[in-house]
Amino acid sequence: MYLGVDGFINGWCCSSFNEEMIISIKPAVETIFIDDKFVRILIDIPIGLSSIKFKRKIDYDLRKLLPKGRKNSVFNAPSRISVYSKNYHEAKMNELCTNGKSISIQSWNISNKIKEVDEFLCLNPKFLNLVHESHPELCFYYLNQKTPLSCNKKTNEGIKERIEILNRYYNNSHEVLYESFNKYKKHGLKKDDIADAMALSISAKNWVNNGKRTIEHHPKIDEKGIPIGIYF
């Protein structure tokens, strides 16, 4: 079984995929990763963070691979000390000390999820070879044979475009997305969250056959020994 995970406002959207695709939502990462049936997990969250002695540079390489118009979907991941800060003001000060620039509000708004994954991996190193960072926009770009997508994923046209791509890899993608949306929308789950998780799960399953596509980072691990690499 292969898993794609995308964060949303009230938890994590999970797409498990092998012969069938099943969408579920989980409140916390430990409730996702404890399942031992997964072969590979791709998650849309930065894994491997900067510190005073270590600089994460992979976000620049990710941005280069994306087509024009999609590059702004990538932000520079905050440093570990910023993620663990008590508030946005403290995070900005910590980021200035670590990376010489402030942290964006977009980065701060998901810092709790970055911290959640970082804490789990630091405490559970056996999962380091199972859970990998990925990026849905990059996955969709390659699932679409490196043809740029035309529409924003927040629009009906954007969802339709993405479903058409997903259907090439799983015929019932339309039904899965809309049935899951109707089931979980009361929890705050959006259609684009589901589409992103589905793309991640397809990419996880096809990763070996696609040539083990990975954006590599040098050095390969951060200060805590967490590997850095973006799978797609």
Residue pairs with C-beta under 8 A, 6 or more apart in sequence:
1 16
1 17
1 18
1 37
1 38
1 39
2 16
2 17
2 18
2 38
2 39
2 40
2 41
2 201
2 204
2 205
3 14
3 15
3 16
3 17
3 32
3 38
3 40
3 41
3 42
3 200
3 201
3 204
4 14
4 15
4 17
4 41
4 42
4 43
4 134
4 196
4 197
4 198
4 199
4 200
4 201
4 202
4 203
4 204
5 12
5 13
5 14
5 15
5 32
5 41
5 42
5 43
5 44
5 45
5 197
5 200
6 12
6 13
6 43
6 44
6 136
6 193
6 194
6 196
6 197
6 200
7 13
7 44
7 45
7 110
7 113
7 193
8 25
8 188
8 189
8 190
8 193
9 188
10 25
10 27
10 187
10 188
10 189
11 25
11 26
11 27
11 28
11 187
12 25
12 26
12 27
12 28
12 29
12 32
13 23
13 25
13 184
13 189
13 193
13 194
13 196
13 197
14 23
14 24
14 25
14 26
14 32
14 197
15 21
15 22
15 23
15 194
15 197
15 198
15 200
15 201
16 22
16 24
16 38
16 201
17 170
17 198
17 201
17 202
17 204
17 205
18 205
21 170
21 172
21 173
21 176
21 198
21 201
22 176
23 176
23 177
23 180
23 183
23 184
23 194
23 197
23 198
25 184
25 187
25 189
26 32
28 116
29 116
29 117
29 120
30 120
32 41
33 41
33 120
33 124
33 127
33 130
33 131
38 130
39 204
40 130
40 132
40 204
40 205
40 207
40 231
41 130
41 131
41 132
41 204
42 132
42 133
42 134
42 139
42 200
42 201
42 203
42 204
42 207
42 231
42 232
43 117
43 131
43 132
43 133
43 134
43 200
44 133
44 134
44 135
44 136
44 196
44 200
45 110
45 113
45 114
45 117
45 133
46 56
46 59
46 77
46 78
46 114
46 133
47 117
47 118
47 121
47 131
47 132
47 133
47 226
47 227
47 228
48 56
48 58
48 133
48 217
48 221
48 222
48 226
48 227
48 228
48 229
49 56
49 77
49 78
49 79
49 80
49 83
49 114
49 118
49 222
49 224
49 226
50 56
50 77
50 78
50 79
50 80
50 98
50 99
50 222
51 79
51 80
51 81
51 98
51 222
51 223
52 97
52 98
53 223
54 219
54 222
54 223
55 99
56 77
56 79
56 217
56 222
56 228
57 217
58 215
58 217
58 228
58 229
58 230
59 74
59 75
59 76
59 77
60 76
61 215
61 217
61 230
62 74
62 135
62 138
62 215
62 230
63 71
63 74
65 138
65 141
65 215
66 73
66 74
66 137
66 138
66 141
67 141
67 146
67 148
68 148
69 148
70 137
70 141
70 148
70 149
73 135
73 137
74 135
74 137
75 104
75 106
75 107
76 99
76 104
76 107
77 107
77 114
78 91
78 95
78 103
78 107
78 108
78 111
78 114
79 94
79 95
79 98
79 99
80 118
80 222
80 223
80 224
81 94
81 95
81 97
81 98
82 91
82 92
82 94
82 95
82 98
82 103
82 107
82 108
82 111
83 91
83 111
83 114
83 115
83 118
84 115
85 91
85 94
85 111
88 103
88 105
88 108
91 103
91 108
91 111
92 102
92 103
94 103
95 101
95 102
95 103
96 102
103 111
117 131
118 224
118 226
120 127
121 127
121 128
121 131
121 226
122 224
122 226
125 225
128 226
128 227
129 227
132 229
132 230
132 231
133 228
133 229
133 230
133 231
134 200
134 203
134 204
134 230
134 231
134 232
135 230
135 232
136 195
136 196
136 197
136 199
136 200
138 230
138 232
139 199
139 200
139 202
139 203
139 232
140 149
140 162
140 165
140 199
141 147
141 148
141 149
142 203
142 210
142 213
142 232
143 165
143 166
143 168
143 169
143 199
143 202
143 203
144 165
149 158
149 161
149 162
149 165
150 157
150 161
151 157
151 158
151 160
151 161
152 158
153 159
153 162
153 192
153 195
153 196
154 192
158 192
159 177
159 191
159 192
159 195
162 192
162 195
162 199
163 173
163 174
163 177
163 195
165 199
166 173
166 177
166 195
166 198
166 199
166 202
167 173
167 174
169 202
169 206
170 176
170 198
170 202
173 198
176 194
176 198
177 191
177 194
177 195
177 198
178 191
180 189
180 194
181 189
181 190
181 191
181 194
203 210
203 231
203 232
204 231
207 213
207 231
207 232
213 231
213 232
214 229
214 230
214 231
214 232
215 229
215 230
215 232
216 229
217 228
217 229
220 227
220 228
220 229
221 227
221 228
222 228
